[in-house]
Amino acid sequence: MSESNTPSGGSPRLNTGVAHNARVWNYWVGGKDNYEVDQQVGEHVAGMFPVIREVARADREFLGRAVRFLTAERGIRQFLDIGTGLPTVDNTHEIAQRLAPDARIVYVDNDPIVLAHARTLLTSTAAGATDYIDADVHDPDAIVERASETLDLGRPVAVMMLGILNFVLDTDKARDIVRRVVAPVPPGSFLVLTHPTLDADLGGEGNVGAMAFWNENATPPITARPRAEVAAFFEGLDLVEPGLVPCSRWRPEAGPSAVVPQFGAVAVKP
């Protein structure tokens, strides 16, 4: 698959000749919504950095634990999920609405395949609501404005940013995006975030070459960040125990779990 093509009736943004993060991630977690080029790049990255499949699973499992915690223990009924990715088993709205049928969820992504699948699969309970915004994380003001059509920004919102800020290469810009999304939501709202790292104590040094290969052969380009830079995204917020940890170690439900080079944390806006 050496050249770009757009399926009949598809979006001109749909480039099946270059591996794309949402589709490669889907491949790593065992999904079927990917192309040969995504599989090839996914296999090459996994060969260079074998733990990547474990990272993908750990990130997904963290999402489930965080949404259950926020819904059941903190009473959150509104979620803004930025960087949705391709729908798979137990998406944010399914987890939340299983516990609270009146929960309202807005998904945000800018990949045309994600958009098509989201519109088909991300359906709400009658008591709640789901919506999908086709928008880029680099435009947080537009995300907030459109999310307000479905969410009541006068009530607490859980802002989900799992594996998305790593595609904002400038750290100051990434911090500004977080501030601009969190600023309009009221106290009692939450920020839920995961982010890859190259920190050696988490085994991240093995990802250096794999990330370089990705940036030469796939889109969008990615960056990792050390603990201090990830922690800075939570400035002005109060981290929920156990704080900023490998996402596999955030409130595990089945005993000790392996460390992965992917930070995860949940914080509340005071």
Phi and psi restraints in degrees (value plus and minus 20) as a CYANA .aco file:
   2 SER   PHI    -111.5   -71.5
   2 SER   PSI     -29.1    10.9
   3 GLU   PHI    -151.1  -111.1
   3 GLU   PSI     135.0   175.0
   4 SER   PHI     -91.8   -51.8
   4 SER   PSI     125.9   165.9
   5 ASN   PHI    -170.5  -130.5
   5 ASN   PSI     130.9   170.9
   6 THR   PHI    -136.7   -96.7
   6 THR   PSI      99.1   139.1
   7 PRO   PHI     -76.3   -36.3
   7 PRO   PSI     133.0   173.0
   8 SER   PHI     -74.5   -34.5
   8 SER   PSI     106.5   146.5
   9 GLY   PHI      61.3   101.3
   9 GLY   PSI     -20.3    19.7
  10 GLY   PHI    -105.1   -65.1
  10 GLY   PSI     154.5   194.5
  11 SER   PHI     -95.9   -55.9
  11 SER   PSI     122.9   162.9
  12 PRO   PHI     -84.8   -44.8
  12 PRO   PSI     -35.2     4.8
  13 ARG   PHI     -99.4   -59.4
  13 ARG   PSI     -32.0     8.0
  14 LEU   PHI    -100.5   -60.5
  14 LEU   PSI      83.9   123.9
  15 ASN   PHI    -129.5   -89.5
  15 ASN   PSI      86.3   126.3
  16 THR   PHI    -112.2   -72.2
  16 THR   PSI     -14.4    25.6
  17 GLY   PHI    -115.0   -75.0
  17 GLY   PSI     -27.7    12.3
  18 VAL   PHI    -147.0  -107.0
  18 VAL   PSI     113.0   153.0
  19 ALA   PHI     -80.9   -40.9
  19 ALA   PSI     120.6   160.6
  20 HIS   PHI    -145.0  -105.0
  20 HIS   PSI     122.5   162.5
  21 ASN   PHI     -72.6   -32.6
  21 ASN   PSI     -68.3   -28.3
  22 ALA   PHI     -79.2   -39.2
  22 ALA   PSI     -59.3   -19.3
  23 ARG   PHI     -96.9   -56.9
  23 ARG   PSI     -57.8   -17.8
  24 VAL   PHI     -86.7   -46.7
  24 VAL   PSI     -61.7   -21.7
  25 TRP   PHI     -79.5   -39.5
  25 TRP   PSI     -62.2   -22.2
  26 ASN   PHI     -79.0   -39.0
  26 ASN   PSI     -60.1   -20.1
  27 TYR   PHI     -84.6   -44.6
  27 TYR   PSI     -63.5   -23.5
  28 TRP   PHI     -83.8   -43.8
  28 TRP   PSI     -52.1   -12.1
  29 VAL   PHI    -112.0   -72.0
  29 VAL   PSI     -10.9    29.1
  30 GLY   PHI      71.4   111.4
  30 GLY   PSI      -5.3    34.7
  31 GLY   PHI     -99.6   -59.6
  31 GLY   PSI     153.4   193.4
  32 LYS   PHI    -133.0   -93.0
  32 LYS   PSI     -21.9    18.1
  33 ASP   PHI    -113.3   -73.3
  33 ASP   PSI      48.7    88.7
  34 ASN   PHI    -174.0  -134.0
  34 ASN   PSI     144.7   184.7
  35 TYR   PHI    -127.0   -87.0
  35 TYR   PSI     151.0   191.0
  36 GLU   PHI     -77.7   -37.7
  36 GLU   PSI     -60.6   -20.6
  37 VAL   PHI     -84.3   -44.3
  37 VAL   PSI     -55.1   -15.1
  38 ASP   PHI     -86.9   -46.9
  38 ASP   PSI     -60.0   -20.0
  39 GLN   PHI     -85.6   -45.6
  39 GLN   PSI     -61.5   -21.5
  40 GLN   PHI     -84.1   -44.1
  40 GLN   PSI     -67.6   -27.6
  41 VAL   PHI     -86.5   -46.5
  41 VAL   PSI     -61.1   -21.1
  42 GLY   PHI     -79.6   -39.6
  42 GLY   PSI     -62.0   -22.0
  43 GLU   PHI     -87.3   -47.3
  43 GLU   PSI     -59.6   -19.6
  44 HIS   PHI     -85.4   -45.4
  44 HIS   PSI     -65.2   -25.2
  45 VAL   PHI     -81.9   -41.9
  45 VAL   PSI     -62.8   -22.8
  46 ALA   PHI     -84.4   -44.4
  46 ALA   PSI     -51.1   -11.1
  47 GLY   PHI     -88.1   -48.1
  47 GLY   PSI     -54.4   -14.4
  48 MET   PHI    -101.3   -61.3
  48 MET   PSI     -51.2   -11.2
  49 PHE   PHI    -160.4  -120.4
  49 PHE   PSI      57.4    97.4
  50 PRO   PHI     -77.5   -37.5
  50 PRO   PSI     -44.3    -4.3
  51 VAL   PHI     -94.7   -54.7
  51 VAL   PSI     -25.0    15.0
  52 ILE   PHI     -80.6   -40.6
  52 ILE   PSI     -54.7   -14.7
  53 ARG   PHI     -87.0   -47.0
  53 ARG   PSI     -56.9   -16.9
  54 GLU   PHI     -87.0   -47.0
  54 GLU   PSI     -58.2   -18.2
  55 VAL   PHI     -80.5   -40.5
  55 VAL   PSI     -66.4   -26.4
  56 ALA   PHI     -80.6   -40.6
  56 ALA   PSI     -63.9   -23.9
  57 ARG   PHI     -86.6   -46.6
  57 ARG   PSI     -62.3   -22.3
  58 ALA   PHI     -83.3   -43.3
  58 ALA   PSI     -58.9   -18.9
  59 ASP   PHI     -83.0   -43.0
  59 ASP   PSI     -62.8   -22.8
  60 ARG   PHI     -86.9   -46.9
  60 ARG   PSI     -60.1   -20.1
  61 GLU   PHI     -88.5   -48.5
  61 GLU   PSI     -54.2   -14.2
  62 PHE   PHI     -80.7   -40.7
  62 PHE   PSI     -63.4   -23.4
  63 LEU   PHI     -74.0   -34.0
  63 LEU   PSI     -67.8   -27.8
  64 GLY   PHI     -81.0   -41.0
  64 GLY   PSI     -64.8   -24.8
  65 ARG   PHI     -86.1   -46.1
  65 ARG   PSI     -61.0   -21.0
  66 ALA   PHI     -85.6   -45.6
  66 ALA   PSI     -64.1   -24.1
  67 VAL   PHI     -86.1   -46.1
  67 VAL   PSI     -60.9   -20.9
  68 ARG   PHI     -83.5   -43.5
  68 ARG   PSI     -62.5   -22.5
  69 PHE   PHI     -80.3   -40.3
  69 PHE   PSI     -68.8   -28.8
  70 LEU   PHI     -86.9   -46.9
  70 LEU   PSI     -57.5   -17.5
  71 THR   PHI     -94.0   -54.0
  71 THR   PSI     -70.5   -30.5
  72 ALA   PHI    -100.2   -60.2
  72 ALA   PSI     -58.2   -18.2
  73 GLU   PHI    -121.6   -81.6
  73 GLU   PSI     -45.6    -5.6
  74 ARG   PHI    -133.6   -93.6
  74 ARG   PSI     -19.9    20.1
  75 GLY   PHI      50.0    90.0
  75 GLY   PSI       0.7    40.7
  76 ILE   PHI     -93.1   -53.1
  76 ILE   PSI     116.0   156.0
  77 ARG   PHI    -145.2  -105.2
  77 ARG   PSI     -13.8    26.2
  78 GLN   PHI    -156.5  -116.5
  78 GLN   PSI     112.8   152.8
  79 PHE   PHI    -152.5  -112.5
  79 PHE   PSI     113.6   153.6
  80 LEU   PHI    -134.8   -94.8
  80 LEU   PSI      83.3   123.3
  81 ASP   PHI    -120.9   -80.9
  81 ASP   PSI      79.9   119.9
  82 ILE   PHI    -117.1   -77.1
  82 ILE   PSI     102.5   142.5
  83 GLY   PHI      67.9   107.9
  83 GLY   PSI      33.8    73.8
  84 THR   PHI     -75.9   -35.9
  84 THR   PSI     -66.4   -26.4
  85 GLY   PHI      56.1    96.1
  85 GLY   PSI     156.2   196.2
  86 LEU   PHI     -90.7   -50.7
  86 LEU   PSI     115.3   155.3
  87 PRO   PHI     -78.0   -38.0
  87 PRO   PSI     120.4   160.4
  88 THR   PHI    -160.4  -120.4
  88 THR   PSI    -178.4  -138.4
  89 VAL   PHI     -92.7   -52.7
  89 VAL   PSI     117.0   157.0
  90 ASP   PHI      37.2    77.2
  90 ASP   PSI      51.5    91.5
  91 ASN   PHI     -99.7   -59.7
  91 ASN   PSI     149.9   189.9
  92 THR   PHI     -73.2   -33.2
  92 THR   PSI     -67.1   -27.1
  93 HIS   PHI     -88.5   -48.5
  93 HIS   PSI     -53.2   -13.2
  94 GLU   PHI     -87.4   -47.4
  94 GLU   PSI     -61.8   -21.8
  95 ILE   PHI     -85.9   -45.9
  95 ILE   PSI     -68.8   -28.8
  96 ALA   PHI     -85.6   -45.6
  96 ALA   PSI     -65.5   -25.5
  97 GLN   PHI     -94.9   -54.9
  97 GLN   PSI     -37.6     2.4
  98 ARG   PHI     -85.3   -45.3
  98 ARG   PSI     -55.5   -15.5
  99 LEU   PHI    -111.8   -71.8
  99 LEU   PSI     -51.3   -11.3
 100 ALA   PHI    -161.9  -121.9
 100 ALA   PSI      72.2   112.2
 101 PRO   PHI     -76.8   -36.8
 101 PRO   PSI     -39.8     0.2
 102 ASP   PHI    -109.5   -69.5
 102 ASP   PSI     -13.2    26.8
 103 ALA   PHI     -84.5   -44.5
 103 ALA   PSI     126.7   166.7
 104 ARG   PHI    -140.2  -100.2
 104 ARG   PSI     112.7   152.7
 105 ILE   PHI    -152.4  -112.4
 105 ILE   PSI     112.9   152.9
 106 VAL   PHI    -136.6   -96.6
 106 VAL   PSI     103.7   143.7
 107 TYR   PHI    -118.1   -78.1
 107 TYR   PSI     124.5   164.5
 108 VAL   PHI    -152.0  -112.0
 108 VAL   PSI     108.2   148.2
 109 ASP   PHI    -179.5  -139.5
 109 ASP   PSI     147.3   187.3
 110 ASN   PHI    -149.0  -109.0
 110 ASN   PSI      -3.6    36.4
 111 ASP   PHI    -113.4   -73.4
 111 ASP   PSI     108.8   148.8
 112 PRO   PHI     -84.1   -44.1
 112 PRO   PSI     -50.7   -10.7
 113 ILE   PHI     -89.3   -49.3
 113 ILE   PSI     -61.8   -21.8
 114 VAL   PHI     -79.4   -39.4
 114 VAL   PSI     -63.7   -23.7
 115 LEU   PHI     -77.8   -37.8
 115 LEU   PSI     -67.9   -27.9
 116 ALA   PHI     -82.5   -42.5
 116 ALA   PSI     -64.4   -24.4
 117 HIS   PHI     -89.3   -49.3
 117 HIS   PSI     -58.9   -18.9
 118 ALA   PHI     -81.8   -41.8
 118 ALA   PSI     -64.4   -24.4
 119 ARG   PHI     -83.6   -43.6
 119 ARG   PSI     -49.4    -9.4
 120 THR   PHI    -104.6   -64.6
 120 THR   PSI     -60.3   -20.3
 121 LEU   PHI    -125.5   -85.5
 121 LEU   PSI     -45.7    -5.7
 122 LEU   PHI    -109.7   -69.7
 122 LEU   PSI      50.7    90.7
 123 THR   PHI    -119.8   -79.8
 123 THR   PSI     125.3   165.3
 124 SER   PHI    -113.6   -73.6
 124 SER   PSI     143.7   183.7
 125 THR   PHI     -88.1   -48.1
 125 THR   PSI     143.1   183.1
 126 ALA   PHI     -85.2   -45.2
 126 ALA   PSI     -53.4   -13.4
 127 ALA   PHI    -100.5   -60.5
 127 ALA   PSI     -43.1    -3.1
 128 GLY   PHI    -126.8   -86.8
 128 GLY   PSI    -174.8  -134.8
 129 ALA   PHI    -178.0  -138.0
 129 ALA   PSI     127.5   167.5
 130 THR   PHI    -153.1  -113.1
 130 THR   PSI     127.2   167.2
 131 ASP   PHI    -163.0  -123.0
 131 ASP   PSI     139.9   179.9
 132 TYR   PHI    -148.2  -108.2
 132 TYR   PSI     108.6   148.6
 133 ILE   PHI    -130.0   -90.0
 133 ILE   PSI     104.7   144.7
 134 ASP   PHI    -107.9   -67.9
 134 ASP   PSI      75.5   115.5
 135 ALA   PHI    -173.5  -133.5
 135 ALA   PSI     142.6   182.6
 136 ASP   PHI    -122.5   -82.5
 136 ASP   PSI     119.9   159.9
 137 VAL   PHI     -78.5   -38.5
 137 VAL   PSI     -44.4    -4.4
 138 HIS   PHI     -92.2   -52.2
 138 HIS   PSI     -24.3    15.7
 139 ASP   PHI    -141.7  -101.7
 139 ASP   PSI      47.6    87.6
 140 PRO   PHI     -83.6   -43.6
 140 PRO   PSI     -52.1   -12.1
 141 ASP   PHI     -84.6   -44.6
 141 ASP   PSI     -60.7   -20.7
 142 ALA   PHI     -85.6   -45.6
 142 ALA   PSI     -58.4   -18.4
 143 ILE   PHI     -80.7   -40.7
 143 ILE   PSI     -68.8   -28.8
 144 VAL   PHI     -83.3   -43.3
 144 VAL   PSI     -63.6   -23.6
 145 GLU   PHI     -81.2   -41.2
 145 GLU   PSI     -64.8   -24.8
 146 ARG   PHI     -94.7   -54.7
 146 ARG   PSI     -52.7   -12.7
 147 ALA   PHI     -84.2   -44.2
 147 ALA   PSI     -50.9   -10.9
 148 SER   PHI     -86.9   -46.9
 148 SER   PSI     -32.2     7.8
 149 GLU   PHI     -93.5   -53.5
 149 GLU   PSI     -42.8    -2.8
 150 THR   PHI    -132.3   -92.3
 150 THR   PSI     -55.4   -15.4
 151 LEU   PHI    -120.4   -80.4
 151 LEU   PSI     127.8   167.8
 152 ASP   PHI    -111.9   -71.9
 152 ASP   PSI      83.0   123.0
 153 LEU   PHI     -95.4   -55.4
 153 LEU   PSI     -16.5    23.5
 154 GLY   PHI    -106.6   -66.6
 154 GLY   PSI     -28.6    11.4
 155 ARG   PHI    -136.7   -96.7
 155 ARG   PSI     136.3   176.3
 156 PRO   PHI     -76.5   -36.5
 156 PRO   PSI     122.9   162.9
 157 VAL   PHI    -150.5  -110.5
 157 VAL   PSI     119.1   159.1
 158 ALA   PHI    -114.7   -74.7
 158 ALA   PSI      94.8   134.8
 159 VAL   PHI    -110.6   -70.6
 159 VAL   PSI      96.5   136.5
 160 MET   PHI    -120.7   -80.7
 160 MET   PSI     101.9   141.9
 161 MET   PHI    -152.5  -112.5
 161 MET   PSI      48.7    88.7
 162 LEU   PHI    -110.6   -70.6
 162 LEU   PSI      98.4   138.4
 163 GLY   PHI      38.4    78.4
 163 GLY   PSI      17.8    57.8
 164 ILE   PHI    -139.6   -99.6
 164 ILE   PSI     -55.2   -15.2
 165 LEU   PHI     -89.9   -49.9
 165 LEU   PSI     -38.0     2.0
 166 ASN   PHI     -87.9   -47.9
 166 ASN   PSI     -30.9     9.1
 167 PHE   PHI    -117.4   -77.4
 167 PHE   PSI     -17.5    22.5
 168 VAL   PHI    -122.6   -82.6
 168 VAL   PSI      81.9   121.9
 169 LEU   PHI     -92.0   -52.0
 169 LEU   PSI     -50.2   -10.2
 170 ASP   PHI    -106.9   -66.9
 170 ASP   PSI     101.2   141.2
 171 THR   PHI     -86.7   -46.7
 171 THR   PSI     -59.2   -19.2
 172 ASP   PHI     -82.5   -42.5
 172 ASP   PSI     -60.5   -20.5
 173 LYS   PHI     -84.1   -44.1
 173 LYS   PSI     -61.5   -21.5
 174 ALA   PHI     -82.7   -42.7
 174 ALA   PSI     -61.9   -21.9
 175 ARG   PHI     -84.4   -44.4
 175 ARG   PSI     -58.7   -18.7
 176 ASP   PHI     -84.7   -44.7
 176 ASP   PSI     -58.8   -18.8
 177 ILE   PHI     -81.1   -41.1
 177 ILE   PSI     -66.0   -26.0
 178 VAL   PHI     -79.9   -39.9
 178 VAL   PSI     -66.9   -26.9
 179 ARG   PHI     -79.2   -39.2
 179 ARG   PSI     -61.9   -21.9
 180 ARG   PHI     -93.9   -53.9
 180 ARG   PSI     -43.9    -3.9
 181 VAL   PHI    -102.9   -62.9
 181 VAL   PSI     -57.8   -17.8
 182 VAL   PHI     -99.3   -59.3
 182 VAL   PSI     -50.1   -10.1
 183 ALA   PHI     -76.0   -36.0
 183 ALA   PSI     -62.2   -22.2
 184 PRO   PHI     -97.4   -57.4
 184 PRO   PSI     -33.4     6.6
 185 VAL   PHI    -109.6   -69.6
 185 VAL   PSI     130.7   170.7
 186 PRO   PHI    -101.1   -61.1
 186 PRO   PSI     147.8   187.8
 187 PRO   PHI     -73.5   -33.5
 187 PRO   PSI     125.6   165.6
 188 GLY   PHI      73.8   113.8
 188 GLY   PSI     -27.0    13.0
 189 SER   PHI    -100.1   -60.1
 189 SER   PSI     145.9   185.9
 190 PHE   PHI    -149.2  -109.2
 190 PHE   PSI     131.8   171.8
 191 LEU   PHI    -134.7   -94.7
 191 LEU   PSI     105.4   145.4
 192 VAL   PHI    -137.2   -97.2
 192 VAL   PSI     105.3   145.3
 193 LEU   PHI    -164.1  -124.1
 193 LEU   PSI     121.1   161.1
 194 THR   PHI    -147.6  -107.6
 194 THR   PSI     133.3   173.3
 195 HIS   PHI    -179.6  -139.6
 195 HIS   PSI     115.0   155.0
 196 PRO   PHI     -92.9   -52.9
 196 PRO   PSI     135.1   175.1
 197 THR   PHI    -160.3  -120.3
 197 THR   PSI     136.6   176.6
 198 LEU   PHI    -122.2   -82.2
 198 LEU   PSI     -12.1    27.9
 199 ASP   PHI     -75.6   -35.6
 199 ASP   PSI     108.5   148.5
 200 ALA   PHI     -86.3   -46.3
 200 ALA   PSI     -51.7   -11.7
 201 ASP   PHI     -88.1   -48.1
 201 ASP   PSI     -33.4     6.6
 202 LEU   PHI    -128.2   -88.2
 202 LEU   PSI     -14.1    25.9
 203 GLY   PHI      62.3   102.3
 203 GLY   PSI      -2.9    37.1
 204 GLY   PHI     -96.8   -56.8
 204 GLY   PSI     -36.1     3.9
 205 GLU   PHI     -82.5   -42.5
 205 GLU   PSI     -44.8    -4.8
 206 GLY   PHI     -89.2   -49.2
 206 GLY   PSI     -30.6     9.4
 207 ASN   PHI    -111.6   -71.6
 207 ASN   PSI     -25.0    15.0
 208 VAL   PHI     -79.5   -39.5
 208 VAL   PSI     -73.6   -33.6
 209 GLY   PHI     -86.2   -46.2
 209 GLY   PSI     -57.4   -17.4
 210 ALA   PHI     -84.4   -44.4
 210 ALA   PSI     -59.7   -19.7
 211 MET   PHI     -87.6   -47.6
 211 MET   PSI     -58.0   -18.0
 212 ALA   PHI     -83.4   -43.4
 212 ALA   PSI     -62.6   -22.6
 213 PHE   PHI     -82.1   -42.1
 213 PHE   PSI     -63.8   -23.8
 214 TRP   PHI     -77.3   -37.3
 214 TRP   PSI     -68.4   -28.4
 215 ASN   PHI     -85.9   -45.9
 215 ASN   PSI     -39.4     0.6
 216 GLU   PHI    -110.7   -70.7
 216 GLU   PSI     -39.2     0.8
 217 ASN   PHI    -148.7  -108.7
 217 ASN   PSI     -19.5    20.5
 218 ALA   PHI    -167.1  -127.1
 218 ALA   PSI     154.6   194.6
 219 THR   PHI    -160.6  -120.6
 219 THR   PSI     131.4   171.4
 220 PRO   PHI     -98.2   -58.2
 220 PRO   PSI     142.8   182.8
 221 PRO   PHI     -83.5   -43.5
 221 PRO   PSI     133.2   173.2
 222 ILE   PHI    -148.6  -108.6
 222 ILE   PSI     135.1   175.1
 223 THR   PHI    -158.6  -118.6
 223 THR   PSI     130.4   170.4
 224 ALA   PHI    -122.6   -82.6
 224 ALA   PSI     142.5   182.5
 225 ARG   PHI    -158.3  -118.3
 225 ARG   PSI     128.6   168.6
 226 PRO   PHI     -94.7   -54.7
 226 PRO   PSI     148.3   188.3
 227 ARG   PHI     -71.9   -31.9
 227 ARG   PSI     -66.2   -26.2
 228 ALA   PHI     -80.8   -40.8
 228 ALA   PSI     -59.7   -19.7
 229 GLU   PHI     -91.5   -51.5
 229 GLU   PSI     -56.1   -16.1
 230 VAL   PHI     -88.4   -48.4
 230 VAL   PSI     -62.0   -22.0
 231 ALA   PHI     -78.9   -38.9
 231 ALA   PSI     -52.7   -12.7
 232 ALA   PHI     -85.7   -45.7
 232 ALA   PSI     -41.3    -1.3
 233 PHE   PHI     -85.0   -45.0
 233 PHE   PSI     -40.2    -0.2
 234 PHE   PHI    -118.7   -78.7
 234 PHE   PSI      -6.3    33.7
 235 GLU   PHI     -76.1   -36.1
 235 GLU   PSI     110.3   150.3
 236 GLY   PHI      65.7   105.7
 236 GLY   PSI     -22.9    17.1
 237 LEU   PHI    -132.6   -92.6
 237 LEU   PSI     140.5   180.5
 238 ASP   PHI    -124.9   -84.9
 238 ASP   PSI      97.2   137.2
 239 LEU   PHI     -87.8   -47.8
 239 LEU   PSI     118.2   158.2
 240 VAL   PHI    -104.2   -64.2
 240 VAL   PSI     120.9   160.9
 241 GLU   PHI     -77.2   -37.2
 241 GLU   PSI     118.6   158.6
 242 PRO   PHI    -113.6   -73.6
 242 PRO   PSI       2.0    42.0
 243 GLY   PHI      64.1   104.1
 243 GLY   PSI    -169.8  -129.8
 244 LEU   PHI    -108.8   -68.8
 244 LEU   PSI      89.8   129.8
 245 VAL   PHI    -160.2  -120.2
 245 VAL   PSI     148.7   188.7
 246 PRO   PHI     -73.5   -33.5
 246 PRO   PSI     115.5   155.5
 247 CYS   PHI     -79.5   -39.5
 247 CYS   PSI     -46.5    -6.5
 248 SER   PHI     -88.8   -48.8
 248 SER   PSI     -39.1     0.9
 249 ARG   PHI    -122.6   -82.6
 249 ARG   PSI     -13.2    26.8
 250 TRP   PHI    -105.4   -65.4
 250 TRP   PSI      85.6   125.6
 251 ARG   PHI      26.4    66.4
 251 ARG   PSI      34.2    74.2
 252 PRO   PHI     -81.5   -41.5
 252 PRO   PSI     124.4   164.4
 253 GLU   PHI    -119.1   -79.1
 253 GLU   PSI     -29.5    10.5
 254 ALA   PHI    -148.7  -108.7
 254 ALA   PSI      22.2    62.2
 255 GLY   PHI      62.7   102.7
 255 GLY   PSI    -192.8  -152.8
 256 PRO   PHI     -77.2   -37.2
 256 PRO   PSI     123.1   163.1
 257 SER   PHI    -149.0  -109.0
 257 SER   PSI     140.6   180.6
 258 ALA   PHI     -88.4   -48.4
 258 ALA   PSI     128.1   168.1
 259 VAL   PHI     -96.0   -56.0
 259 VAL   PSI     115.4   155.4
 260 VAL   PHI    -144.1  -104.1
 260 VAL   PSI     130.4   170.4
 261 PRO   PHI    -100.6   -60.6
 261 PRO   PSI      36.8    76.8
 262 GLN   PHI    -163.9  -123.9
 262 GLN   PSI      89.5   129.5
 263 PHE   PHI     -91.5   -51.5
 263 PHE   PSI     131.6   171.6
 264 GLY   PHI    -166.5  -126.5
 264 GLY   PSI     123.5   163.5
 265 ALA   PHI    -180.7  -140.7
 265 ALA   PSI     139.2   179.2
 266 VAL   PHI    -149.6  -109.6
 266 VAL   PSI     113.4   153.4
 267 ALA   PHI    -157.3  -117.3
 267 ALA   PSI     131.0   171.0
 268 VAL   PHI    -129.7   -89.7
 268 VAL   PSI     124.8   164.8
 269 LYS   PHI    -104.8   -64.8
 269 LYS   PSI      97.2   137.2
